[in-house]
Amino acid sequence: RCSTRPDYIDDEILSILKNYGMKTIELGVQSMSDTVLSASSRGHTADATRIAADKIVSNGFDFVGQMMIGLPFSTVNDETDCAKAISDMGAVGARIYPTAVFASTGLEKLMLAGQYKPLTLSDAVKRAADAAEIFIERSVRLLRIGLCETDSLHESGGIIAGAFHPAIGEMCLSEIYLRRICKKLDSCGDISGMTALIYVPVGNISKAIGQNGSNRLFIEKKYRLKKVLFREDNALDDFEAKISII
């Protein structure tokens, strides 16, 4: 496995990688909007990504797309379009990285000049969930959401702004569970004063309940429920939920 930029892929490099037994190539796609790529000084266009992905897949490698949330001028539509494009280009896996602002970078200068506004953690979770749902629906494996916590993230000033939290991936998956549970509860009619039994896949109760029980509290309040109980059901697939009202 290796990670690289779209404009670093050509036939010669792929031939070398194949000879050395490389199986998976991850591309730092980041965005499929040329406006966003230019504003972020990526140095390549979306067409370069399409060409690189096509070469990777046609040469028999597994393609993984890495994308970012909250880049300069990026919109929710840009980000969901990027997730769709990564899926359509044949990706078997994806990583989603909400933008964090590091000290002494061009992005910090833009932020201090008022030309870039970092996403709040709450907005980043929702926008990452929007992209993640596309990958889930299209059977593209989610390998990671958010930066991995390491000491290097805090060196030389480190992260000074933006959406960074060591549990942001878990928070994003909890948001997806909340959306799907609420969609089912919305069809249950008036259930105020009753108890909701919510069944989720084995090993997913903590995601469904949310950080510090946030999903449970939200559901209780929104539907005026007496109690919300979570249970496991080994017949359910990831992100599925089953509701029983008693």
Solvent accessible surface area in square Angstrom, and as a share of the most:
residue,aa,sasa,rsa
1,R,150,0.55
2,C,32,0.19
3,S,75,0.48
4,T,35,0.21
5,R,69,0.25
6,P,2,0.01
7,D,63,0.32
8,Y,129,0.49
9,I,18,0.09
10,D,64,0.33
11,D,91,0.47
12,E,125,0.56
13,I,65,0.33
14,L,1,0.01
15,S,58,0.38
16,I,85,0.43
17,L,32,0.16
18,K,101,0.43
19,N,123,0.63
20,Y,186,0.71
21,G,45,0.43
22,M,45,0.20
23,K,147,0.62
24,T,14,0.08
25,I,0,0.00
26,E,2,0.01
27,L,0,0.00
28,G,6,0.06
29,V,0,0.00
30,Q,21,0.10
31,S,5,0.03
32,M,24,0.11
33,S,21,0.14
34,D,79,0.41
35,T,88,0.51
36,V,1,0.00
37,L,1,0.01
38,S,85,0.55
39,A,32,0.25
40,S,30,0.19
41,S,98,0.63
42,R,49,0.18
43,G,71,0.68
44,H,21,0.09
45,T,68,0.40
46,A,4,0.03
47,D,83,0.43
48,A,26,0.20
49,T,0,0.00
50,R,114,0.42
51,I,103,0.52
52,A,1,0.01
53,A,0,0.00
54,D,95,0.49
55,K,54,0.23
56,I,0,0.00
57,V,63,0.36
58,S,85,0.55
59,N,51,0.26
60,G,70,0.67
61,F,13,0.06
62,D,65,0.34
63,F,1,0.00
64,V,2,0.01
65,G,0,0.00
66,Q,25,0.11
67,M,0,0.00
68,M,45,0.20
69,I,0,0.00
70,G,4,0.04
71,L,16,0.08
72,P,6,0.04
73,F,148,0.62
74,S,16,0.11
75,T,69,0.40
76,V,63,0.36
77,N,109,0.56
78,D,36,0.19
79,E,4,0.02
80,T,24,0.14
81,D,78,0.40
82,C,1,0.01
83,A,0,0.00
84,K,80,0.34
85,A,22,0.17
86,I,0,0.00
87,S,17,0.11
88,D,107,0.56
89,M,34,0.15
90,G,37,0.36
91,A,10,0.08
92,V,76,0.44
93,G,1,0.01
94,A,0,0.00
95,R,48,0.17
96,I,0,0.00
97,Y,40,0.15
98,P,5,0.03
99,T,5,0.03
100,A,12,0.09
101,V,0,0.00
102,F,64,0.27
103,A,23,0.18
104,S,101,0.65
105,T,49,0.28
106,G,50,0.48
107,L,35,0.17
108,E,31,0.14
109,K,145,0.61
110,L,54,0.27
111,M,41,0.18
112,L,131,0.65
113,A,67,0.52
114,G,67,0.64
115,Q,122,0.54
116,Y,18,0.07
117,K,172,0.73
118,P,29,0.18
119,L,28,0.14
120,T,79,0.46
121,L,55,0.27
122,S,64,0.41
123,D,65,0.34
124,A,0,0.00
125,V,13,0.07
126,K,97,0.41
127,R,40,0.14
128,A,0,0.00
129,A,0,0.00
130,D,37,0.19
131,A,0,0.00
132,A,0,0.00
133,E,30,0.13
134,I,17,0.09
135,F,0,0.00
136,I,41,0.21
137,E,121,0.54
138,R,103,0.38
139,S,104,0.67
140,V,9,0.05
141,R,171,0.63
142,L,38,0.19
143,L,47,0.23
144,R,84,0.31
145,I,14,0.07
146,G,2,0.02
147,L,51,0.26
148,C,73,0.44
149,E,83,0.37
150,T,61,0.36
151,D,121,0.63
152,S,69,0.44
153,L,18,0.09
154,H,103,0.46
155,E,107,0.48
156,S,111,0.71
157,G,55,0.53
158,G,3,0.03
159,I,38,0.19
160,I,75,0.38
161,A,27,0.21
162,G,27,0.26
163,A,4,0.03
164,F,44,0.18
165,H,60,0.27
166,P,89,0.56
167,A,27,0.21
168,I,4,0.02
169,G,17,0.16
170,E,59,0.26
171,M,40,0.18
172,C,0,0.00
173,L,33,0.16
174,S,6,0.04
175,E,28,0.13
176,I,0,0.00
177,Y,0,0.00
178,L,25,0.13
179,R,70,0.26
180,R,61,0.22
181,I,0,0.00
182,C,13,0.08
183,K,158,0.67
184,K,89,0.38
185,L,1,0.01
186,D,89,0.46
187,S,96,0.62
188,C,51,0.30
189,G,56,0.53
190,D,114,0.59
191,I,8,0.04
192,S,45,0.29
193,G,50,0.48
194,M,78,0.35
195,T,17,0.10
196,A,0,0.00
197,L,27,0.13
198,I,0,0.00
199,Y,53,0.20
200,V,0,0.00
201,P,5,0.03
202,V,87,0.50
203,G,53,0.51
204,N,16,0.08
205,I,47,0.24
206,S,72,0.46
207,K,43,0.18
208,A,0,0.00
209,I,32,0.16
210,G,8,0.08
211,Q,66,0.29
212,N,152,0.78
213,G,15,0.15
214,S,57,0.37
215,N,8,0.04
216,R,71,0.26
217,L,112,0.56
218,F,95,0.40
219,I,0,0.00
220,E,48,0.21
221,K,170,0.72
222,K,95,0.40
223,Y,23,0.09
224,R,157,0.57
225,L,17,0.08
226,K,152,0.65
227,K,97,0.41
228,V,1,0.00
229,L,48,0.24
230,F,12,0.05
231,R,109,0.40
232,E,83,0.37
233,D,24,0.12
234,N,135,0.69
235,A,84,0.65
236,L,32,0.16
237,D,100,0.52
238,D,93,0.48
239,F,24,0.10
240,E,74,0.33
241,A,6,0.05
242,K,95,0.40
243,I,35,0.18
244,S,42,0.27
245,I,46,0.24
246,I,116,0.59
